Amino acid sequence: MELDLDESSLAIGRIERALSRIEKALADRANRPAPAPTLTAAAPPADQSALKAEVAAVIGELDRLIAEADRG
């Protein structure tokens, strides 16, 4: 299956939106007041999970585009 231009454009759009969400989340995290020191991670688990999901989505889209480019 060959990736056509429309599908590539849609994939690039998804990557751009995911990167924008990651950038916003990181900026929001940087602008929060520092929590009291604890032994737990700096970011709440929900924030970390959301960022990991966004990064995984970007990597998945990039892998898909690269695989299609290698085939076509």
N, C-alpha and C positions, 0 to 999 in steps of 0.2 A: 504494500500500500504506500503510495507516494503522498507526501504532505504537500498540499497545494498552498498557494499564496494566501488565500483567505484563512485557512487553518493556521498557517504560520503567524499571520497578523493577530488572530485571536489568542494564540498561545503567548505571543509577545505582550499583548495587552494584559493577560492574566499575570504574567511575570511582573510587569510594571506595577499593577495594582497591589500585588502581594508585597513587593519591595517597598511601596509607599506605606503600606500598613506596618511593616516591620520598622521602617524609619520613624513613623509616628509613635509606635509603641516604645521604641528606644528613647525618643525625645521626651515622651511623657514620663518614662522611668527616670530619666536624668533630671527632670524638673520637680520630681517629688521630694519632699523633705526627707532627709536621711533618717531611717528608723534606728531605734536604739540597738546597739550591737547585740547580736545573739549568735547562737551556734548554727542557725538555719541559713539557708541561701538568702541572698540579698533581695531577690524578687519573689513575690508570692508564687506558689506552684501553678496557679491558673495562668498567670502572666507568662511563666516559662513554658508551659504547655502550648499556649497560643502562639508564642514566637517559634517554638519548635515546629508546630504544624505549618506555619507560614513558610519557614525555611524549607521544610520537606516539600511543600507544594512548588516552590520555586525550583528546587533541585529536580523534582519530577518533570516539570515542564521543560527545563533545559536538557535533561537526559532524553526526553522524547524528541525534541528538536534536533539534537545531535545525532540520535539514531536514525532519524528520517533523512538527515543530510548525508549521512554515510551511505545510505541505501540509494539515494537519488542523485 
